[in-house]
Amino acid sequence: MMFDFAIVGAGIAGASLAAELAAHGRVAILEAEAQPGYHATGRSAAFWSETYGGAAIQPLTTASGAALRAGGFLAPLGSLHIGRIGDRAAVDAFLNAFADTPITLEEVDPATRIPGLRAEWRLGVLEPSCAYIDVAGLHADCLARARRAGAVLMTDAALRSARRIAGGWEIEAGAEPIAARILVDAAGAWADQVAVWAGVAPLGIRAFRRTMAQLRTDPAAPEHLPHVAAIDGSFYFKPEAGGKLWLSPHDEIATDPCDAQPEEMDVAIAIDRFEHAVDWRVAAVERKWAGLRSFAPDRLPVYGFDQRAEGFFWFAGQGGFGIQTAPAAAMLAASLITAAPPDPAVAAIDPAQYGPDRLS
């Protein structure tokens, strides 16, 4: 089978890019698992925050907002970044980092927004634009758009090898070999391994485990509680339906690419940090899970052709912000791949800052 584009990975990265590329040629999406989005996408904390990932990621997140709202994938939440008196410098640095962006940030007394907040947490910065994001709905929509435009999704099709042939790549994955003009590495935590299998030098993209737990608390999480994040990056929590609470210790545990599982110690650390922030009782840990995040050494995403390997395109290293930036990232990448003018939504973003050449 001959394709114009073969995308390795059917998580949100591969799915969103396939939806953009399918109008420009025949697309194959190669997914190693039996279902797409099994690893990082299916285990997301499911919030959209313009400050998440830092100032270099903010333009991608902000540019994605309009598409996500138009699709009905965002719902109001708000975020409150909290700190102790000793965190004043961290709060000021946070505010300064986004001073020249369109994000609205307001210093508030966090005790007025979080019942039961312990007295030492006196500093707060409100980010009203933060929203719930319907990750499953967005992912399904991207795959559906890609299919309607003719893209072919192949599951249980783990890449075994890829080699250059005249005019493209011969790819061993799934039941039978395929060929494609361009090979896109959207494999998340496996991005470097995919490059090696294709005979391309890796870039140092590493996988990290992130832990989440769903709690039942006493009192139950208030209905209008915002997403709450410690300014020092030690934890965050957010309300979910039915008075539940999702809590993370904001951990980044280096790991090999794998089917990540939560560690009891990490859940215990999260609960300890939570109980030092509020006086609520944790009545039960109802479920827990872990997902993978993957970063390049400089923690910026990697979008672009590898100059050392003709026809090999990187679309990886998107950390924990790959879902909230998916529309803009896919539009940028599609423009680079097809040499078409970028969508107006991302025309002001310089993709060169995310190019793989900076790492080689």
C-alpha positions as CSV (number, residue, x, y, z in Angstrom):
1,M,0.0,0.0,0.0
2,M,1.3,3.4,-1.0
3,F,0.6,6.5,1.1
4,D,1.8,10.1,1.1
5,F,2.2,10.3,4.8
6,A,2.7,7.5,7.4
7,I,2.2,8.7,11.0
8,V,3.5,6.6,13.8
9,G,1.3,7.0,16.8
10,A,-2.5,7.5,17.0
11,G,-2.6,9.5,20.3
12,I,-3.7,13.1,20.2
13,A,-0.5,14.1,18.3
14,G,-0.9,11.6,15.5
15,A,-4.7,11.9,15.3
16,S,-4.7,15.8,15.2
17,L,-2.0,15.8,12.5
18,A,-3.7,13.2,10.5
19,A,-6.9,15.3,10.5
20,E,-4.9,18.2,9.1
21,L,-2.9,16.2,6.5
22,A,-5.6,14.0,5.1
23,A,-6.8,16.8,2.8
24,H,-3.3,16.9,1.3
25,G,-2.7,13.3,0.5
26,R,-3.3,9.7,1.6
27,V,-2.5,9.2,5.3
28,A,-1.8,6.0,7.2
29,I,-1.9,6.2,11.0
30,L,0.1,3.3,12.6
31,E,-0.8,2.5,16.2
32,A,1.0,-0.2,18.2
33,E,-1.9,-0.8,20.6
34,A,-5.3,-2.3,20.0
35,Q,-6.9,1.1,20.6
36,P,-5.5,4.6,19.9
37,G,-4.7,6.9,22.8
38,Y,-4.0,4.1,25.3
39,H,-1.0,5.7,27.0
40,A,-0.6,9.5,27.4
41,T,-3.8,10.7,25.8
42,G,-6.1,8.3,27.6
43,R,-4.6,9.2,31.0
44,S,-4.6,12.9,30.8
45,A,-5.4,15.2,33.7
46,A,-7.9,16.9,31.3
47,F,-7.5,20.6,31.8
48,W,-6.5,23.4,29.5
49,S,-4.3,26.1,31.0
50,E,-2.6,28.9,29.1
51,T,0.2,29.1,31.7
52,Y,0.9,25.3,31.7
53,G,4.2,24.5,30.1
54,G,5.6,28.0,30.5
55,A,5.8,31.1,28.3
56,A,7.3,29.3,25.3
57,I,4.2,27.0,25.1
58,Q,1.6,29.7,25.8
59,P,1.3,30.8,22.1
60,L,0.4,27.3,21.1
61,T,-2.1,26.9,23.8
62,T,-3.7,30.2,23.3
63,A,-3.9,29.7,19.5
64,S,-5.6,26.3,20.1
65,G,-8.3,27.9,22.3
66,A,-10.6,29.1,19.5
67,A,-10.7,25.7,17.8
68,L,-11.3,23.9,21.1
69,R,-14.1,26.2,22.1
70,A,-15.7,26.0,18.6
71,G,-15.7,22.2,18.9
72,G,-17.3,22.3,22.3
73,F,-14.3,20.7,23.9
74,L,-13.8,23.3,26.7
75,A,-15.9,23.9,29.8
76,P,-15.4,26.6,32.5
77,L,-13.1,25.7,35.4
78,G,-10.6,28.4,36.3
79,S,-7.2,27.9,38.0
80,L,-5.8,29.2,41.3
81,H,-2.1,29.1,41.7
82,I,-1.3,29.1,45.5
83,G,1.8,29.8,47.6
84,R,3.0,30.4,51.1
85,I,4.5,33.7,52.2
86,G,7.9,32.4,51.4
87,D,6.9,31.8,47.8
88,R,6.6,35.5,47.0
89,A,9.5,35.4,44.6
90,A,8.0,32.4,42.8
91,V,4.7,34.2,42.5
92,D,6.4,37.3,41.1
93,A,8.4,35.2,38.6
94,F,5.2,33.5,37.5
95,L,3.4,36.8,36.9
96,N,6.4,38.3,35.1
97,A,6.7,35.3,32.8
98,F,3.3,36.0,31.4
99,A,3.2,39.8,31.7
100,D,3.5,40.4,27.9
101,T,0.9,37.8,27.0
102,P,-2.9,38.1,26.6
103,I,-3.5,35.9,29.6
104,T,-5.5,37.5,32.4
105,L,-3.9,36.8,35.8
106,E,-5.1,38.4,39.1
107,E,-3.7,38.2,42.6
108,V,-6.4,37.1,45.0
109,D,-6.7,35.8,48.6
110,P,-6.9,32.0,48.0
111,A,-8.8,31.5,51.2
112,T,-11.8,33.2,49.6
113,R,-11.9,30.5,46.8
114,I,-10.8,27.4,48.7
115,P,-12.7,26.5,51.8
116,G,-10.6,24.8,54.5
117,L,-7.3,26.2,53.1
118,R,-4.6,26.2,55.7
119,A,-3.5,29.6,57.0
120,E,0.0,29.5,55.7
121,W,-1.2,29.5,52.1
122,R,-1.7,33.2,51.8
123,L,-0.7,33.9,48.2
124,G,-2.9,33.3,45.2
125,V,-3.0,34.0,41.5
126,L,-6.3,33.4,39.6
127,E,-6.2,32.3,36.0
128,P,-9.9,32.6,34.9
129,S,-9.4,31.1,31.4
130,C,-8.4,27.6,32.6
131,A,-10.9,25.1,31.5
132,Y,-11.9,21.4,31.6
133,I,-11.0,19.8,28.3
134,D,-12.9,16.9,26.8
135,V,-9.9,14.8,25.9
136,A,-11.8,11.7,24.7
137,G,-14.2,13.9,22.6
138,L,-11.3,15.8,21.0
139,H,-9.3,12.7,20.2
140,A,-12.3,10.9,18.7
141,D,-13.2,14.0,16.7
142,C,-9.6,14.2,15.2
143,L,-9.7,10.5,14.3
144,A,-13.2,10.9,12.7
145,R,-12.1,14.0,10.7
146,A,-9.1,12.1,9.5
147,R,-11.2,9.0,8.5
148,R,-13.7,11.2,6.6
149,A,-10.9,12.7,4.6
150,G,-9.6,9.2,3.7
151,A,-7.0,8.5,6.3
152,V,-6.5,4.8,7.3
153,L,-6.0,3.9,10.9
154,M,-4.1,0.6,11.5
155,T,-4.1,-0.7,15.1
156,D,-1.9,-3.5,16.4
157,A,0.6,-2.1,13.9
158,A,3.7,-1.6,15.9
159,L,6.6,-0.2,13.8
160,R,9.3,-2.8,13.4
161,S,11.5,-1.1,10.9
162,A,11.5,1.7,8.3
163,R,14.1,2.2,5.5
164,R,14.6,4.7,2.8
165,I,13.7,3.7,-0.7
166,A,13.5,5.8,-3.9
167,G,11.0,8.5,-3.2
168,G,10.1,7.6,0.4
169,W,10.1,4.9,3.0
170,E,9.3,1.2,3.2
171,I,7.7,0.5,6.5
172,E,7.2,-2.8,8.4
173,A,4.3,-2.5,10.7
174,G,1.2,-4.6,11.2
175,A,0.3,-7.4,8.9
176,E,1.9,-6.1,5.7
177,P,4.5,-3.6,4.6
178,I,3.5,-0.1,3.4
179,A,5.3,2.7,1.6
180,A,5.1,6.4,2.2
181,R,6.7,9.5,0.9
182,I,7.0,11.0,4.4
183,L,7.4,9.3,7.7
184,V,6.1,11.2,10.8
185,D,7.3,10.3,14.2
186,A,4.3,11.1,16.6
187,A,5.1,8.2,18.9
188,G,5.2,10.2,22.2
189,A,7.4,8.4,24.7
190,W,8.6,6.1,22.0
191,A,9.7,8.8,19.6
192,D,13.4,8.2,20.0
193,Q,13.0,4.5,19.6
194,V,11.0,5.0,16.4
195,A,13.8,7.1,15.1
196,V,16.3,4.4,15.8
197,W,14.1,1.8,14.1
198,A,14.1,4.1,11.1
199,G,17.9,4.5,11.1
200,V,17.6,8.2,12.4
201,A,19.7,9.5,15.2
202,P,17.6,10.1,18.4
203,L,17.2,13.5,19.9
204,G,17.2,12.7,23.6
205,I,13.5,12.7,24.1
206,R,12.8,11.0,27.5
207,A,9.7,9.5,29.1
208,F,8.5,10.5,32.6
209,R,5.8,9.0,34.7
210,R,3.0,11.3,36.1
211,T,0.7,10.0,38.9
212,M,-3.0,10.7,39.4
213,A,-5.5,9.6,42.0
214,Q,-9.3,10.1,42.3
215,L,-10.3,10.9,45.9
216,R,-13.5,11.0,47.9
217,T,-13.0,13.7,50.5
218,D,-14.9,15.0,53.6
219,P,-16.2,17.5,52.9
220,A,-16.7,16.8,49.2
221,A,-15.0,19.0,46.7
222,P,-17.1,22.2,46.4
223,E,-19.1,22.5,43.1
224,H,-17.3,25.7,42.0
225,L,-13.8,24.8,43.2
226,P,-11.2,25.8,40.6
227,H,-8.2,23.8,39.5
228,V,-5.7,24.4,42.3
229,A,-1.9,24.2,41.7
230,A,1.0,24.9,44.2
231,I,3.2,27.6,42.8
232,D,6.3,25.5,43.6
233,G,5.0,22.7,41.4
234,S,4.6,20.2,44.2
235,F,0.9,19.2,43.6
236,Y,-2.3,20.1,41.9
237,F,-5.9,19.0,42.2
238,K,-9.2,19.7,40.5
239,P,-12.9,18.9,41.0
240,E,-14.7,16.3,39.0
241,A,-18.3,15.2,38.7
242,G,-20.1,13.9,41.7
243,G,-17.9,15.8,44.2
244,K,-14.8,13.8,43.4
245,L,-11.3,15.2,43.3
246,W,-8.4,14.4,41.0
247,L,-5.0,14.9,42.7
248,S,-1.4,14.7,41.4
249,P,1.9,15.2,43.2
250,H,3.1,16.7,39.9
251,D,5.7,14.1,39.7
252,E,8.2,13.5,36.9
253,I,9.8,10.1,37.4
254,A,12.2,9.1,34.6
255,T,11.2,5.8,33.1
256,D,11.6,3.7,30.0
257,P,8.6,3.9,27.6
258,C,6.1,1.5,29.1
259,D,2.5,0.8,30.2
260,A,3.0,3.2,33.2
261,Q,1.5,2.1,36.5
262,P,1.1,4.2,39.7
263,E,3.3,3.7,42.6
264,E,1.8,3.6,46.1
265,M,4.5,5.9,47.4
266,D,3.7,8.6,44.8
267,V,0.0,8.5,45.7
268,A,0.9,8.8,49.4
269,I,3.1,11.8,48.7
270,A,0.3,13.4,46.8
271,I,-2.1,12.9,49.7
272,D,0.4,14.2,52.3
273,R,0.9,17.4,50.3
274,F,-2.8,17.8,49.8
275,E,-3.5,17.4,53.5
276,H,-0.8,20.1,54.3
277,A,-2.8,22.5,52.0
278,V,-6.4,21.9,53.2
279,D,-8.1,20.5,56.3
280,W,-10.3,18.1,54.4
281,R,-10.2,14.4,55.2
282,V,-9.4,11.9,52.5
283,A,-12.2,9.4,52.9
284,A,-11.0,7.1,50.1
285,V,-8.7,6.7,47.1
286,E,-11.3,5.5,44.6
287,R,-8.8,4.9,41.8
288,K,-5.3,5.7,40.7
289,W,-3.4,5.7,37.5
290,A,-0.2,6.9,35.8
291,G,0.6,8.2,32.4
292,L,3.7,9.1,30.4
293,R,4.9,12.5,29.4
294,S,7.9,12.9,27.1
295,F,10.3,15.9,26.8
296,A,13.2,16.9,24.7
297,P,16.2,18.1,26.7
298,D,15.1,21.8,26.6
299,R,11.5,20.9,27.3
300,L,10.2,22.4,24.1
301,P,8.3,20.3,21.5
302,V,10.0,19.1,18.4
303,Y,8.3,19.9,15.1
304,G,10.1,19.6,11.8
305,F,12.0,17.6,9.2
306,D,15.2,16.0,10.3
307,Q,17.9,17.4,8.1
308,R,20.0,14.2,8.4
309,A,17.2,11.9,7.2
310,E,15.2,12.9,4.1
311,G,11.5,12.6,4.6
312,F,11.6,12.0,8.3
313,F,9.4,14.5,10.3
314,W,9.5,14.9,14.1
315,F,6.2,15.6,15.9
316,A,7.1,14.7,19.4
317,G,8.4,15.9,22.8
318,Q,5.1,17.5,23.8
319,G,5.3,16.9,27.5
320,G,2.0,17.2,29.3
321,F,0.8,20.0,27.1
322,G,0.3,18.0,23.9
323,I,-3.5,17.8,24.2
324,Q,-4.1,21.5,25.0
325,T,-1.9,22.6,22.1
326,A,-3.1,19.9,19.7
327,P,-5.0,22.1,17.2
328,A,-2.2,24.7,16.8
329,A,0.6,22.2,16.8
330,A,-1.1,20.1,14.1
331,M,-1.7,23.2,11.9
332,L,1.9,24.3,12.3
333,A,3.2,20.8,11.5
334,A,0.9,20.4,8.5
335,S,2.1,23.6,7.1
336,L,5.8,22.5,7.4
337,I,5.1,19.1,5.9
338,T,3.1,20.4,2.9
339,A,4.8,23.7,2.4
340,A,1.4,25.3,2.4
341,P,0.8,28.7,4.0
342,P,0.0,28.3,7.7
343,D,-3.5,28.7,9.0
344,P,-4.1,32.3,10.2
345,A,-4.6,31.0,13.7
346,V,-0.9,30.1,13.9
347,A,0.6,32.5,11.4
348,A,2.3,34.6,14.1
349,I,4.0,31.6,15.7
350,D,7.6,30.9,14.4
351,P,8.0,27.2,14.0
352,A,11.7,27.4,13.8
353,Q,12.0,27.6,17.6
354,Y,10.6,24.1,17.8
355,G,12.7,22.6,15.0
356,P,14.8,19.4,15.6
357,D,18.0,21.0,14.3
358,R,18.5,22.7,17.7
359,L,19.0,19.3,19.3
360,S,21.2,17.6,16.7
